[in-house]
Amino acid sequence: MMDANVKWHGRMSFDGSANSGFSVPLGSSPNVGGDDDGFRPMELFAIALAGCTAMDVISILGKKRQEVTDFEVKVHANRAQDHPKVFTEATIEYIVTGHDVNEDAVVRSIELSAERYCPAQAMLGKIMPIELIYHLFEDQGEGERKLVKSGVYSPVAA
């Protein structure tokens, strides 16, 4: 079982914690009574989605012996205009930089995360469409890189 807790610190300021023992500040903007002093709860959904799939993909790429030198996952999520302002769709963007990283390995890693391993993506994917795109770069050294390939992962129809 996972337990989570938020502790109020006045106005719209909270600290959130869970079983791991770490804490994260939660806050809101001044226009709704906050002090702009922490993550918005909906931001944490997007961060959780990015973090969950990022951990899967980088782990799988390592097992596939891919030489990744830099890796980033971005989540771009659209929200409804009206309350409760839920997410309506999202794009997950995988940015992989390395030496001779195999595109098929990247696509397979994304597929395994999306279809088997990432619980955040599995849950959120049931309520909104999630597009998965990737950019593969060749590390040129000294902070330089060259785009090798961009693509979209689409699940195979069952």
Long-range contacts (C-beta under 8 A, 24 or more apart in sequence): 11-35, 13-37, 13-38, 14-38, 16-44, 42-79, 42-85, 42-87, 45-77, 45-87, 45-124, 46-75, 46-77, 46-87, 46-90, 47-75, 48-120, 49-75, 49-77, 49-90, 49-92, 49-118, 49-120, 49-121, 49-124, 50-74, 50-75, 50-92, 51-120, 52-113, 52-118, 52-119, 52-120, 52-121, 53-92, 53-94, 53-110, 53-113, 53-114, 53-118, 53-120, 53-121, 56-109, 56-112, 56-113, 56-117, 56-118, 57-94, 57-106, 57-109, 57-110, 57-113, 60-108, 60-109, 60-112, 60-113, 61-96, 61-101, 61-105, 61-106, 61-109, 64-102, 64-105, 64-108, 64-109, 66-98, 66-101, 66-102, 66-105, 66-106, 67-98, 67-99, 67-100, 67-101, 68-96, 68-97, 68-98, 68-101, 69-97, 69-98, 69-99, 69-139, 70-95, 70-96, 70-97, 70-98, 70-137, 70-139, 70-145, 71-95, 71-96, 71-97, 86-127, 86-128, 87-124, 87-127, 87-128, 88-128, 89-128, 89-129, 89-130, 89-131, 90-124, 90-128, 90-129, 90-130, 90-131, 91-130, 91-131, 91-132, 91-133, 92-121, 92-130, 92-131, 92-132, 92-133, 93-133, 93-134, 93-135, 94-132, 94-133, 94-134, 94-135, 95-134, 95-135, 95-137, 96-134, 96-135, 96-136, 96-137, 97-137, 97-138, 97-139, 97-145, 98-137, 98-138, 98-139, 99-138, 99-139, 100-138, 101-136, 101-138, 101-148, 103-136, 103-148, 103-149, 103-151, 106-134, 106-136, 107-134, 107-151, 107-153, 110-134, 110-153, 111-153, 111-155, 114-153, 114-155, 115-155
